[in-house]
Amino acid sequence: MKICIYPFTLVALAVIAALPASAQQPPAAAAASQGPVVKTTVDEVVLDFIARDKKGKPVTDLTPGDMAISDNGVKQQPTSFRLVQGAEAISQGGTTTKLDPLRQLRLVTLCFDALGDPTQRKTARTAAIDLVKGEQGSNVFYSVVVIDTRLLVLQQFTSDKNALTKAINDATSGYSAARLLPESNRIKSDLNRYLNGQTVNGAYQPGTTVTAATQTAANPDAGGAGAVQAKLVSVMLDMLRMDAAMASQDSRLDLNAMESLVHGLQAMPGRKSVLYFTAGMTLTPELDTMFHNLTSMANRANVTFYSVDTRGVMAGYGAASQDVSTGAQNSGATDQLNGAASASNTATAGVTRGANKDEALSSDNAETSSRANVQLPIRNLAEATGGFLVGESNDLRTPLRHVNEEIASYYELTYNPHIDNYDGSFHKLKLETGRKNLVLQARNGYFALPPEARAAGLETFELPLLKAISDAQVSHDVEFRAGAFLQQPRSDGTDLSVLVEVPLSGLQAKPDATQKGFDVHFSLAALVKDAKGEVAGPKLTRDRSLQHITADQLKMGNFVEKLPLNLPDGKYSLETVVMDRESGKMGIERSAFTVGPTGKGVGISSLASVRSYTPDVKGLDPNETFQYQGGRITPTLNHSVPRVENSNLWLFFLVYPDKSIPAKPTVEIEFLQNGKSLQKAPLPLADADAQGRIPQVMTVPAAAIPPGVYHIRAVAKQGDTESVAETDVKIEAK
């Protein structure tokens, strides 16, 4: 399914090409903005739900006659109805059936935000340890993960209470991500070796990560418990395939990490649960679509979220600590959207957009007061996926025990929705009962995706995009630019960013809710193919909704998406599509680039033209590529510069020194025209930053350069090694 992005092969493209025509069309605008899905098969919908009485006690004597289910307002006739308890399913006639071994498993992931407050950490720790040490149903396995600049695993699925207690203590210790990362990497390395049939530290030992769940799992080919453990290992690794583009410390990171968990769990049958320990979530308008995608994927994968608000009794709505100044947000957003053009002395206005915290928050202008309630999104996440919110208390142990009850016992109802047209539209579910004093928890709907798309793990917005690439179409109905920015060469390949730049003026805007601005909604997808035409690396997709855009920003603004990738040396093609969700129009572009060859010695990135520079950015991610002297660089793929006063030719690049070479690196810039060298000049370099790189910006007043097209070479040298980057720029006459 995430942008936790899985490898996307030509087989999946073949699936897209085979989809019914109705599935290839973009969903209606209203459907795209609505909530989640339930796991669906070719002929039936499977809906699990929880029933409690008014005192909160589980109800286990329901019959089909007690229930009424409607799909988009149409009453449905259940085809099956049963109570699932432990390893058995009890039918309406009282017949008991053993579940298959994988379906017997109850997988629960304890997911902890990076909780900064010691009291909140203690509250989460106490509740989580009480949960795992309490009375458990059969075949319940827990894992422990932390979201802190990335998704970290501290415990693979296990029923070992001591191992879980240790992991929970570490997760709530306040340790930095840097301190937790080595343990997370060790666990992932052990899991990979296990799946590859290798031993851990020379032997499968009872205390190792991969054998904590069951000591009989030493041989994954032996069947039984060994096969189950091998499946758990595979699922855990899939849960950790998080998109590196989201490394940050904002709600985008949390949503992306939870998408990753859902993706990994989707392959397991039965009911899966994620307990999300957090101090709340700030859901900005730009993240609404991503939030709906998360709930959609969770319901499609049969994953239930239980949100645990760690703030205790002070977590009530409208808490003073959560109040937000709308005016201040509007001002800050406008500054971000304008791209700090005056500070950068650039003549071209731009919208500074990206995947880091400040850029994500830049779309928060005209924020409504309801968004200041950080508990509301996590409540909605839980209730939309069939769970509930745990909060408003300094002792969370008792409500979390209800989670154990729901893990051990739930109802499962199926029906045939008789869908003739899998058009990707949203189907709202309504589950009712005639019995008094009965409270039901169930998912609230599903997207009608064709079975082939569900099997390929695709999101609704991806269908028409990947179909367009598969059909090898060419279209310029939506204007955009795309290209590859090569970064640091490594032993396993070269890091790079696929840049997609979308001028907002080319999109169909609609008036926003305030009638003072505009909203735009677009999706994009990119595939990189090698010289053989085979897809190299993961599919890169994004769905973006920008709200409250001013008329000037709509006219002048540009959205720049940066999608990370790592590729070995070779020649590649980049196939990119952008779709305007409001009009349904598409733009499709193809380009080529070369990676490497890489070797030892100094390295240099591609040369990127600069649209704008925002100085003194607070909270700038140190791993962000496009930064310079504490400020943020907004790149552009438009290499034309107007020859007017106060206009500059700006080129950004990074130099990567080789630590094994004692000499300092140097860079020389050369201007060429029609193959003739016009000028060479050295460019002073600062010392390398903490990431071992030297960001550099070359600035030349455009008025000092005669109009024309120039080829620019940057040559980095260190010792007897050198690396070259080149690009063409155009200086336009007045």
N, C-alpha and C positions, 0 to 999 in steps of 0.2 A: 504494500500500500504505500512514508515521510520522506516525506521529506525527512525522516530518518531514511536516507535514500538507499534503496537496494539496487544491485546491479540490474540494468535494464537491457535485455538481450533482443536479438532479432526475432526470437520466438515470441516475445511479448508484442513486438510490432506486428507480427503475423496475426496475433489475436486481435489487435486493434483493427487491422484491415478486414477481419472477418466479422466484425460486429454488425448488427442490423443497422440500417440507415438511420432509424430513429435514435439509436444510441449514440450516433456520431454528431447529432445536433446539439448545440449549446442549450442547457436548461433555461427555462424562463427565469427572468431576473428575480421574481418573487421566490421561486423555488430555491435559487442559489443562496438566498440569505437565511433560509430556515434551518431548523435543527437537524437531529441525527438520524441514524439508521439502526435497524435491527438486522441480525444475521438472516440472510435470505438464501434459500436454495432455488433450484430451477422452478419447482412447482409449489413451494410453500414458504411461509414465514414462520420462523421459530421464535417465540416470545417467552422468556422466562420472567417470573414475577414473584414478589414476596407478599404474603397476606398476614396482617396482624390485627388483633382486636384493639379496642379503644384503650386498653391498658398496656399495649405494646407487646403482648405475648403472641408468639407464632400461632397461626391457625392452620391445622393440618387435615381438616375434614371437608374441604371444598369439593364440589362436584361441577361438571360442566354446566349444569342447570343453574348454578349460582352466578355464572359469569356471562357477560355480554361483551363482545369485541367488535369494534367497527374500524374499517380501513377507509380513510377519506370520507367518512360519513356513511359508508355502506356497511350494513351489518354482515358479519362473517359467521360461517358455520365451522366450529373447530373440527379438525380431522383427528386430533389426538389431544389428550389431557392427562397429565400424570404428575405425581409428586416425586421429586428426586431427593433421596436421603442417603448420604454417604455413597456407598458403592452400588446402591439399588435404585430402581425406579418402580413406583407403585402406581398401577393403572387405575382408572376409575372403577373397574370391577374388583379391585383388590389384588390383582395378580402382581407378583413381585418378579422383576426381571433384573438380572445382573448386568451392570453397565460394562462396556469394554474397558480394558485397563487404562487407556489414556483418558477416557471420559470420566473415570473415577477420580482423577486427580483434581484437587482444589488448589489452584495457584494464586497466591496472594503476594503482591509486591508492596513493601513499605517504602514509600518515596518521600524523602525529606528535602525540603528547601534548605538553603543555607541560612539557618536561623541565627541572627546576630544577638538576640536578647537572651541572657542566661536563664531567665525565668521561663521563657518559652521553650528553650531547649530541654529544661528539666521536666516541664509539663509533657512534652512530646515523648521524652525518654521513659518516663514513668508509665505512661499509657501504653506505649508500644511494647515494653518489656512485659507488662501485665498481660497484654494480648497474647504474645507468643508463649508465655509460660502457663497460660490458663488452659482449661480443658479444651481439647481440640477434637474435631471430627476426624473421621478416617481419611487418610491420604491427603492431608493438608500440608503443603509445602510453601515456605516463605522465602522471599529474597529481599535484600536491602540495597537501595540505591540512594544516591545523593545528587541533587542538582546544584552545582556551584561552578559557574563559568563553563561547565560541560556536564555530561551525564557520567557519573562515577558509580561503579559497582563495588560494594563492600561485602556482599555475601550472595553466592549462587543459591538457587532454590534448594532448601534443606528443611528437615524437620528437627534438626539438632538445636535444642533450645539454648545450649551454652554458646554455640557458634553464633546464633542469632542475637543473643544478648550482647556479645562482644561487638558485633557489627552495629547494633543500635547505639551502643555507648560511643563508638567512634563517629557515627553519623550525627550525633547530637553533642559532640564534644566541643564544637566551635573551631575544630581544626580547619586550616585553609585547604583549598583545593590542591595546592602544590604538595601539601603533606599527605593528602589522601590518594593522590594520583598513583604513586608507586604501587600501593596495595591493589588499586583497581586494575592497573596494567598487569600485575602478577596474576590476578584471578583470570583475566581475559586470556593471558598466555597459557595458563593451565587448561582452560576450557578448550582452546584451540588444539593443544597437544592431545587432549583426551579424544576429541573427535577425529584426529588424525591417526589414532591408534597408538600414540606414544605414551610412555609412562611419565608420571610426574615425579621429578627428583629420583628417577631410576626405578620406581615401583609405585603401584597404586596402594596408597596407605590409607587407613581409616580416617586419619585426621586431615587429609588434604581437601581442598575446596571441592573437587569434583566428586568425592565419595562421601561427603558429609550426609547427603540425603539417604543413601542406603549403601551399606558396606558390601552388598552383593553385586554392585554395579561395576566391578572391575573389568568385566569383559562386555563391551557394548554389543558384541555379536552373539552373545549367549542367549538372547531372548529374555522374556520375563522382566525382572527388575533391572537388568542391565540395559535392555532396550528402552525402558522407561527413562532411566537416568540419561542415556544418550540423547533422548528427545528433549529432556529438560535442559541439558547442556546446549543443544542446538537452539532452543527457544531463548535461553538467556543471552547467547551471543547475538541473536537477531534483535533482541530488545535493546542492545547497546550500540546498534549501527546508527548513531546520531549524526545528523548533518552538521559538519564542522562550521558551516556558515553562521550558525546561531550562537557561537561562543560569546557570551555576554553576561549581563546580570540583570535582565529585565524580564517582563512577562513573555516576550517572544521566546526566550530561552526555555522557560517553563513549558510553554505549549509545545515547542519543538521536541523537548525531552520526553514529554508524555506521549506525543505521537510515536516516538521511537519505541516506547514501552508497548503501546498498542500494536504496532506493526509486528513486534516479536511474538506477542501472545496470540495473534490471530490464527496461527497454525494449530493451536491446541483446541480440541472440542470442549464443550461444557462451559461452565460459568467461571470467569476469571475476575479477579478484583485487584484494584490499585488503591491503597490508602495513602492519600496525599497530605502530608503534614506541612502546613504553611501558615504564614501570617497574613495571607490574603493575596489578591492579584489585582493589579491595575490594568484593566482591559481598555486600551485606547481604541478609538474608532478604526484605525488601520488594522487592528488585530481581530476585529469581529469575525471576518471571514475565516481566519485561521482557527479561531475558537470553535466556530460551527463545524469546520472540517474535522477538528479533534473529536467532538461529540459524535459526529457522523461515523468516523472510523471506529470509535469505541463501540458503538452499537452494532456496526457491521461485523466487528470481531467478537461480539458478546463479552465485552469488558465493562465491568461496573466500577465507577469511581466512588469512593467515600472520601469526602474532603474533611480534613481535621484542622480546624482553626485553633492555632496554638496560643492566641492572644488572651484567652480566658474571658472573664466576665467583662473586661473593658472592650470587647470586640463588638459591641452593639452598633446598630446602624447610626450613622451620623456622629460617630465619636469625634471629639475635637481634633484628635491627632490625625484624623483622616481627611479633614476639611481641605479643600483645594481652591485656590484663588483662580477663578475662571479667567479673569482679566490678565493675570500674570501668565497663564498658560497660553492665552491667545497671543500675547506679545512675544513670548518665547517661540511659539510655533511660527509666527510670521517671520521672525529673524532667521530661523532655520530654513524656512522655505525660500527666503530671498537669497540664501547661500552666502550671506555676509559679503555681498558683491562690493560694497563700498570699502570694506576692510582689505579686500584683495586687490583693489584697483583694476578689476577686470571689467570690460565693457559689456559682458554677456551675463544677464541675470540667469539664475538657475535654482532648481530645487535640489537641495542636498538630501539625498535619500540613500539608505543602505540598511544593513541588518544589525547595526549596533544600537546601543541604548538611546543615545541622544537623537539619532536620526529617526528611530521608530517613534519616539515621543514627539517629534516635530509635527505630527499630524493631529495633535491634541487641541488645536484651537477650537473655540466655540464648544468646549466640553460641557456636557450637562452635569448638574450637581449629583445625579444618581451614580455617575462613574466614580465619585469619590468614595463610594461604599465598596471597599476592596473585598468584602465578604460575599457580595452578590454573585460575582462570576464563579467562585468556587462552589457556592450553593447550586447555581444553575448547572455547573458541570456534573455535580453528583446527581441531582434530581433528573436531569435529561438522560442519564445513562442507567437509571434504576437504583441508584444509591441514595444516600442522604448526607446532610451536613452534620458534623459533630463539632460543637462549639458552645459559646456562651457559658463556659464553666472552667474552673481551675482544676477540676478532676475529670479527666476524659475517660477513665477506665471503664466505668459502667456503660456508657453508650457504645464504646468500642466492643464490648462483649456481645452486643446485638449483631455486630458484623460477623462474629464467629457463628452465630445462629444462622445467619443468612447464607454463609458459605456452606454450611452443612446441610441445609434444607431449603428447597425452593420448588415452585411449580413451573411446569413447562407446558405451554399450549402451542399448537400448530394449526395453521389453516392455509387454504389455497386462495391467494388473492385474485386469481384469474387475470393476471396482467398480460394483455395482448401487445402492449407497446411499452417496452422498457426505455422510456424517454428521459430518465434521470431526474424526473420530478419528485418532489417531496410528498410522501404519503403519511398523513397524520393518523396515529393510532389512539384509540380511546378504549380503555378497559374499565368496565363498570360491573357492579354487583348489586343484587337486590337484597342481600343480607345487611342487616343493620349493624352499625358500630364496627364496620370492617374497613381497614385502611390498606390500600393496595399500592405497591411500588413497582413501576414498570417503565420501560423506555417509552418515549413519546412519538416515535415514528421512524421512517426509513426512506432512503432514496431508492427509487426503482431503477437500479443498475442491472444491465444484462449479466447473466452468469459468467460469461467470458471475462468481462471487465472485473468482476469481483474476484475471480480466480487469479487474475493478473495483479490484483492489489492496487487498482487504480482509483483515484479520486474523481469525483464527477467532473470537475473543471478540466481534467487532463484529457478526457476522451477526444474532443474535437481537435485539440492541439496535436496530440500524437498521431491521430488519423491523418491530419494535414501533412505532417512530416513523412508518414508512411507512404502517402500517395505521391510524394515528390512534387507537390504543387509549388508554384511560384506566384506570389501575390504582393502587391505594394499598397493594398487598401488601408493598411495601418502603417504609419511611418515609424521606423525605429532603426537603431544601429546595433550591431553585435560584433564582438571580437574577443580575442584571448590576450590577457596580460600575463606574460611569463614572469615568474618570480624566482624563488630560490631553488637551484638545483640540489638534489639530495641523492643519496646512494640508491634509493628505490624509485627515483624518477624526479620530475620537476614539479614544484608547486605552481599553480597558476590560478587566475581568476577569469572566469567567463563573464565579460561585461555586457550588459544589455541596457541600452539607453533609449528611453521612450519619451519623446516630446509630448507633453500633456495637451498641447494644442491640436494634436492629431486624433484625440479621443473624443467621443461623443459624451459631453457632460450633461448632467441634469441638476436642476436647482436643489440645494440641500434643504434640510428641514427648517432652517432659519430663514430661507428665501433671501439670504444675504450672500451666499457663496454657492459653490458647486461641488458635486461629487463625481468621481470617475472610478471605474472598475475595469480592470484588465487582468488577463492571465498570460503567462509566458512559459515556454518550454524550450529546452536546448538539448540536443544530442551531439556528442562528439564521436566521430567514426574514424577508424584507422585507415591505412592505405588499402586494405582489403575490403573496405566498406562495412566492416563489422563495428558494432557499437562498443566504444571504449569507455569504461567507467559507468557511473550511474546516470540515470535520467535526471535532468535538472529542471524543476518546475516550481513556479510560484504563482499565487493568486493574490492580487493586490487591490485593495479598496482604499482610495484616498478621499477623505471627506473634508468639507468646509474649505475648499480651495477658492482663493479670491480670483477675480477676473484677470488681474495682472499676472498672477501665478499660473493661471490656466493658459495665458497667452505666451508667457516666456519660460515657464518651468519645464524641467526635465527630470524624470525619475531614472536613477542609475542603480541597477541591480548588480551585485557582485556575487558570483556563484563559484565556490572553491572546488578545485579538482587537482589530482596528482596524476601525471602521465609519464610513461617511459619515453625515451628518445624515439622520434619518428615523425612522419608526415600525417596530418590530420585534417579532416573537414569538420566544420561547425555548422549544424543545421538548427536554425532558430525560428520560432513562431511566436507572434504576439497577437492576442485576440482582444478586441474591445467588447466587453461583455454587454454593454448597453446596445450597441448597434449590431453585434454579431460579425463584424468585419474582421479580417485577419491580414497580417503582414507576415511573409515568409522569406527568409534570407539564408543564403549559403555562402560560406567563405572558407578559406584554407589557412593553415598555419603550420609551422614546424617547431618541434621541441628538440633541443639539443643540437649536436651531441654534447653531453656534459662530461666533465672530467675534473681532475684536481686543479686547485688554484682559485684565483679570484673569480667571482661571478657577478653578473649585472642583469637587472630585470629588463623588461621591455620599457620603451619610452612612452609615457602617457601624457597626452595633452590635458591641461588643467582647466576646468570650468570655473571653479571657485575655491577659495581657501578660507576656512573658519578658524581663527586663532583662539588659543587658550580655551580649549574644550575641556570641560570638567568631566571626570570619569572616563576619559578616553581609554579604550581597551588597549593595553600595551601590545597585544598581538595583531591589532588592526594594521593592515598593510598600508593603506593610504593615509599616512599621517606624516607630519613634518613639524619639528620644533614645538610640540605640544598642541598643534592644531590639526584640523582634518582637511585632507585633500578630497575634492570631488572631481573625479576624472571625467573626461568626455571623449567620445569617439569621433567628434567633429574636429578635424585637423585644419580648419580654415580660421584665420585670424584677420579681423578687419584692420586695415592700416589707418587708424585714427588716433587722435590724442588720448593718452591714458590707457591705451590698449597694449597688452603685453603678449608676447609669445612665451608661454610657460610650458615646460616639460618636466615631468616628475619621473624619477627612477630610483632604484635602490642598488647599492653596491654591497656585495657579500664577501668580506675579506676571508682569506684562508688563514686560520689561526696558526697553522704550522709554518707559515712563511713570516720571518721576522720583519721584512720590509713593509712599510706602510703602502696601502693602495693609492693609486692616482687615477684621475679621469681626464681625458682630453676630448673636447667637443669639436667636430669638424662639420662645416657647412659645405655642401656640394650642389652644383646646378648643372644639369646636362652632362653629368659625369666628371665635371671639372671642380677641383677643390678650390673654394673661395677663401676660406679662413679656418685656422685651427687655433684653439685656445685651451689652456689647462683650466680646470674647475676645482677650486679648493674643496677638500673633503673634511668633515668633522670626524670625531672618533665614533666607533661603532656603538650602537645602543645595547641595552641588556639582551636583546634578541640576536645580537651579532650581525647587525645590518647597518648600513649608512643611508638613510633617506636623503635625497637631494632634489632641489628644484633649480632648474636653469631658467633665468628670467632675462628676456631681451625686449626692449621697447619696440613694438611693431612699427612705429613711425620711422625707426632707424633702418628698416629693411626694405629694399625695393620690392615692389609687387612681383609675384611669381611663385613657382613651386620649387621647394628646396628639399634636398635629401640630407638628413642629419644623422651623423654617426657619433655614438658615444663609446669610447674605447677605455675600458678599465684595465689597469696593469698592476701587478704585484709580483715582485721578483721577476722570474722569467715566464710568468703566466699572464694571459690576457683574455678578456671576454668583450664581445662587441654587441651593441644594440643599435638598431636603425629604425628610422621612420621618415615619412614624407609629410611636409606641412605646406600650406598654401597661404601666402600673404596677399590679401585681397585689396585692390585699389579702393580709394574712397568712392 
